Amino acid sequence: MRLAIVGYGRMGREVERLARRAGFEIVCIIKSRKELESRLDIVNAEVAVEFTEPAAAVGNLIHLAQAGLDIVCGTTGWYDRLDEVREVVSRCGVGVVYAPNFSVGAFLMFRIVEWLGQHLTRLKAEVGVFEAHHSGKKDAPSGTAKRIVETLKKSGLKVDESWLRVGGVVGWHFLLSDFGDETLELHHRVRSRAAFARGALLAAQLIRGRKGLFSFEQILQEFLNA
Ligand SMILES: NC(=O)c1ccc[n+]([C@@H]2O[C@H](COP(=O)([O-])OP(=O)(O)OC[C@H]3O[C@@H](n4cnc5c(N)ncnc54)[C@H](OP(=O)(O)O)[C@@H]3O)[C@@H](O)[C@H]2O)c1
């Protein structure tokens, strides 16, 4: 598969490393702002993998969809504009998959939280969600933490939230629930960015042939059910 890498920071480099090892062909790497508009070779790619920054993501997605590429978007912090992106993606007839967290462990944590939320509500549990990431992460709380908190709130729970930006922590999400004399704790720790990159490359394979905007959860669940 021919890939374009859009954004060449911590994640873009990791995607490149794993993609080359797995036999993907990298036809274009966009390393900085403004470069995308002038790079005509982007159309040689089948899928663009986008890891840039919240302020750039929507513009990049629109540009790439209009160029006819399928897209894997790992950038977080732009989901208030999902409807706008969905409309452009459907008009352009491409497939886009996005996720706040492309690790398979985070997907499993989301599924457990959906199930757990209903039971914690019945048990009148007190619940808190904590996340920690490296000091270079620009958005806070993380997209993954927001997703966990939203799911718990939909179950009717009040949720305490906190976060920390420190050192080189790759990604840690922690749910603490307390009911009476016991606590139940759920942790997910990413030890290396390779976990996200591997998920993003799986998403690149799964998005081919689909049209529209999909969450990674949707297509990963279908893949696991098949
Ligand atoms: N979904 C997931 O699994 C997952 C996992 C990890 C991180 N993330 C998210 O992915 C994003 C990137 O993370 P990161 O750690 O790789 O950040 P990073 O190291 O800061 O890299 C971002 C890179 O994107 C470049 N960039 C910014 N705007 C651009 C544009 N318009 N076109 C092309 N390149 C552009 C930046 O260039 P300059 O340095 O020149 O500004 C920088 O090199 C963040 O939103 C982060 O939260 C998601």
PDBQT file of the ligand as one rigid body, heavy atoms in Angstrom, charges set to zero:
ROOT
HETATM    1  N1  LIG A 301      -4.612   8.877  18.041  1.00  0.00    +0.000 N 
HETATM    2  C1  LIG A 301      -3.527   8.423  18.660  1.00  0.00    +0.000 C 
HETATM    3  O1  LIG A 301      -3.355   7.204  18.871  1.00  0.00    +0.000 OA
HETATM    4  C2  LIG A 301      -2.476   9.409  19.074  1.00  0.00    +0.000 A 
HETATM    5  C3  LIG A 301      -1.275   8.984  19.682  1.00  0.00    +0.000 A 
HETATM    6  C4  LIG A 301      -0.293   9.932  19.981  1.00  0.00    +0.000 A 
HETATM    7  C5  LIG A 301      -0.516  11.265  19.684  1.00  0.00    +0.000 A 
HETATM    8  N2  LIG A 301      -1.711  11.640  19.135  1.00  0.00    +0.000 N 
HETATM    9  C6  LIG A 301      -1.985  13.011  18.713  1.00  0.00    +0.000 C 
HETATM   10  O2  LIG A 301      -1.348  13.175  17.447  1.00  0.00    +0.000 OA
HETATM   11  C7  LIG A 301      -0.944  14.532  17.292  1.00  0.00    +0.000 C 
HETATM   12  C8  LIG A 301       0.559  14.572  16.986  1.00  0.00    +0.000 C 
HETATM   13  O3  LIG A 301       1.273  14.051  18.084  1.00  0.00    +0.000 OA
HETATM   14  P1  LIG A 301       2.875  14.059  18.073  1.00  0.00    +0.000 P 
HETATM   15  O4  LIG A 301       3.268  13.562  19.413  1.00  0.00    +0.000 OA
HETATM   16  O5  LIG A 301       3.427  13.414  16.843  1.00  0.00    +0.000 OA
HETATM   17  O6  LIG A 301       3.133  15.655  17.992  1.00  0.00    +0.000 OA
HETATM   18  P2  LIG A 301       4.473  16.397  17.576  1.00  0.00    +0.000 P 
HETATM   19  O7  LIG A 301       5.668  15.600  17.924  1.00  0.00    +0.000 OA
HETATM   20  O8  LIG A 301       4.333  17.799  18.112  1.00  0.00    +0.000 OA
HETATM   21  O9  LIG A 301       4.401  16.431  15.980  1.00  0.00    +0.000 OA
HETATM   22  C9  LIG A 301       3.469  17.154  15.261  1.00  0.00    +0.000 C 
HETATM   23  C10 LIG A 301       4.138  17.506  13.955  1.00  0.00    +0.000 C 
HETATM   24  O10 LIG A 301       3.157  18.011  13.050  1.00  0.00    +0.000 OA
HETATM   25  C11 LIG A 301       3.746  19.100  12.365  1.00  0.00    +0.000 C 
HETATM   26  N3  LIG A 301       2.689  19.945  11.839  1.00  0.00    +0.000 N 
HETATM   27  C12 LIG A 301       1.929  20.865  12.475  1.00  0.00    +0.000 A 
HETATM   28  N4  LIG A 301       1.031  21.389  11.619  1.00  0.00    +0.000 NA
HETATM   29  C13 LIG A 301       1.234  20.775  10.429  1.00  0.00    +0.000 A 
HETATM   30  C14 LIG A 301       0.629  20.864   9.162  1.00  0.00    +0.000 A 
HETATM   31  N5  LIG A 301      -0.377  21.725   8.933  1.00  0.00    +0.000 N 
HETATM   32  N6  LIG A 301       1.061  20.056   8.170  1.00  0.00    +0.000 NA
HETATM   33  C15 LIG A 301       2.075  19.205   8.378  1.00  0.00    +0.000 A 
HETATM   34  N7  LIG A 301       2.713  19.073   9.559  1.00  0.00    +0.000 NA
HETATM   35  C16 LIG A 301       2.288  19.849  10.568  1.00  0.00    +0.000 A 
HETATM   36  C17 LIG A 301       4.608  19.786  13.406  1.00  0.00    +0.000 C 
HETATM   37  O11 LIG A 301       5.566  20.575  12.763  1.00  0.00    +0.000 OA
HETATM   38  P3  LIG A 301       6.212  21.830  13.562  1.00  0.00    +0.000 P 
HETATM   39  O12 LIG A 301       7.072  21.217  14.610  1.00  0.00    +0.000 OA
HETATM   40  O13 LIG A 301       6.936  22.507  12.474  1.00  0.00    +0.000 OA
HETATM   41  O14 LIG A 301       5.068  22.612  14.150  1.00  0.00    +0.000 OA
HETATM   42  C18 LIG A 301       5.210  18.576  14.106  1.00  0.00    +0.000 C 
HETATM   43  O15 LIG A 301       6.361  18.111  13.436  1.00  0.00    +0.000 OA
HETATM   44  C19 LIG A 301      -1.380  15.235  18.593  1.00  0.00    +0.000 C 
HETATM   45  O16 LIG A 301      -2.657  15.784  18.409  1.00  0.00    +0.000 OA
HETATM   46  C20 LIG A 301      -1.454  14.100  19.604  1.00  0.00    +0.000 C 
HETATM   47  O17 LIG A 301      -2.354  14.372  20.663  1.00  0.00    +0.000 OA
HETATM   48  C21 LIG A 301      -2.675  10.738  18.830  1.00  0.00    +0.000 A 
ENDROOT
TORSDOF 0
